[in-house]
Amino acid sequence: MPVQGDQEPVRLSKNKLSKGQQRRVKANHQRRLKTTSEKADFDDNLFGEKSEGTVISRFGMHADVESADGSVHRCNIRRTIRSLVTGDRVVWRPGKSEADGVNVKGIVEAVHERTSVLTRPDFYDGVKPIAANINQIVIVSAILPELSPNIIDRYLVA
């Protein structure tokens, strides 16, 4: 189960998961984090080998993942992954170019634990993550109106 830090377990519906369901989802997530698979998945013929990557953008249930060689792949996200944001390090599998004449996208299998998280307050969920694993932030400002250091403080606190 994609529990990262102090996050709650994933909910697939409005009902909360039982403790047994939470354990099974967590065990499945840990299994997906391993780079070597012990048994074949049902979709092995549609997807390539597992590899590491970084999320560079997110669109609903899709994410753009940058692989180690710098290429970008549009991937589906497994339903058991609760929170995926830009900067997350993931285990993903690329889709093969064509399977039975249909172009198959890649799939994000699991998310590694985050080293840092940039969050913002959210009315419904309390705190919402915006980006992960950040080690530097660059602030860019226009010449006019003149930059006020107080506004930077206000934005960083918010």
JORATA-V115335 format. One record per residue. SS is DSSP state (~ for helix, > for strand, _ for the rest). Layout:
BEGIN
ss=SS
ss=SS
END
This chain:
BEGIN
ss=_
ss=_
ss=_
ss=_
ss=_
ss=_
ss=_
ss=_
ss=_
ss=_
ss=_
ss=_
ss=_
ss=_
ss=_
ss=_
ss=_
ss=_
ss=~
ss=~
ss=~
ss=~
ss=~
ss=~
ss=~
ss=~
ss=~
ss=~
ss=~
ss=~
ss=~
ss=~
ss=~
ss=_
ss=_
ss=_
ss=_
ss=_
ss=_
ss=_
ss=_
ss=_
ss=_
ss=_
ss=_
ss=_
ss=>
ss=>
ss=>
ss=>
ss=>
ss=>
ss=>
ss=>
ss=>
ss=>
ss=>
ss=>
ss=>
ss=_
ss=_
ss=>
ss=>
ss=>
ss=>
ss=>
ss=>
ss=_
ss=_
ss=_
ss=_
ss=>
ss=>
ss=>
ss=>
ss=>
ss=>
ss=_
ss=_
ss=_
ss=_
ss=_
ss=_
ss=_
ss=_
ss=>
ss=_
ss=_
ss=>
ss=>
ss=>
ss=>
ss=>
ss=>
ss=>
ss=_
ss=_
ss=_
ss=>
ss=_
ss=_
ss=>
ss=_
ss=_
ss=_
ss=>
ss=>
ss=>
ss=>
ss=>
ss=>
ss=_
ss=_
ss=_
ss=_
ss=_
ss=>
ss=>
ss=>
ss=>
ss=>
ss=>
ss=_
ss=_
ss=_
ss=>
ss=>
ss=>
ss=>
ss=>
ss=>
ss=>
ss=_
ss=_
ss=_
ss=_
ss=_
ss=_
ss=_
ss=_
ss=_
ss=_
ss=_
ss=_
ss=_
ss=_
ss=_
ss=_
ss=~
ss=~
ss=~
ss=~
ss=~
ss=~
ss=~
ss=~
ss=~
ss=_
END
